[in-house]
Amino acid sequence: MTTVNVYLTYEGNCEEAFNFYKSIFGGEFSYLGRFKEMPPQEGTSPITAEEGEKIMHISLPISKETILMASDTGGEWCAKVTQGNNFSVSINTDSQKEADRLFNGLSAGGQITMPMEKTFWGSYFGMFTDKFGINWMVSFDEQSKP
């Protein structure tokens, strides 16, 4: 089943925000990763110790069907956070074929930020801004298949 969730972006206070959300929604983070855990990226500058402590990805399940996800901005590949670009619609699919179909269809006429590709965290993942200015993330995680 394809699911859709909101993905939020922060300017360095993601952990503070998500500890607040956790105090309201309850539960536990299903994932919390920092930029320092990311392998070096070819062609980019090394990150500072301060940048390394920022949140690369965090997930907080808030219902059986919904996960609130987020990260801090970081690295040369991330746009500066401004009101209006601080969220993305995140789509998780049941197959690589469906991920490609949705990515190709929704990104038509838009700007691809990251083409669909296997990632170091194990997902098949891509990002883009559609022709209407909405940020999207599409992923297929084979490891979560039953």
Rosetta blueprint (number, residue, H / E / L):
1 M L
2 T L
3 T E
4 V E
5 N E
6 V E
7 Y E
8 L E
9 T E
10 Y E
11 E L
12 G L
13 N L
14 C H
15 E H
16 E H
17 A H
18 F H
19 N H
20 F H
21 Y H
22 K H
23 S H
24 I H
25 F H
26 G L
27 G L
28 E L
29 F L
30 S L
31 Y E
32 L E
33 G E
34 R E
35 F H
36 K H
37 E H
38 M L
39 P L
40 P L
41 Q L
42 E L
43 G L
44 T L
45 S L
46 P L
47 I L
48 T L
49 A H
50 E H
51 E H
52 G H
53 E L
54 K L
55 I E
56 M E
57 H E
58 I E
59 S E
60 L E
61 P E
62 I L
63 S L
64 K L
65 E L
66 T L
67 I E
68 L E
69 M E
70 A E
71 S E
72 D E
73 T L
74 G L
75 G L
76 E L
77 W L
78 C L
79 A L
80 K L
81 V L
82 T L
83 Q L
84 G L
85 N L
86 N L
87 F E
88 S E
89 V E
90 S E
91 I E
92 N E
93 T E
94 D L
95 S L
96 Q H
97 K H
98 E H
99 A H
100 D H
101 R H
102 L H
103 F H
104 N H
105 G H
106 L H
107 S H
108 A L
109 G L
110 G L
111 Q E
112 I E
113 T E
114 M E
115 P E
116 M E
117 E E
118 K E
119 T L
120 F L
121 W L
122 G L
123 S L
124 Y E
125 F E
126 G E
127 M E
128 F E
129 T E
130 D L
131 K L
132 F L
133 G L
134 I L
135 N E
136 W E
137 M E
138 V E
139 S E
140 F E
141 D L
142 E H
143 Q H
144 S H
145 K L
146 P L
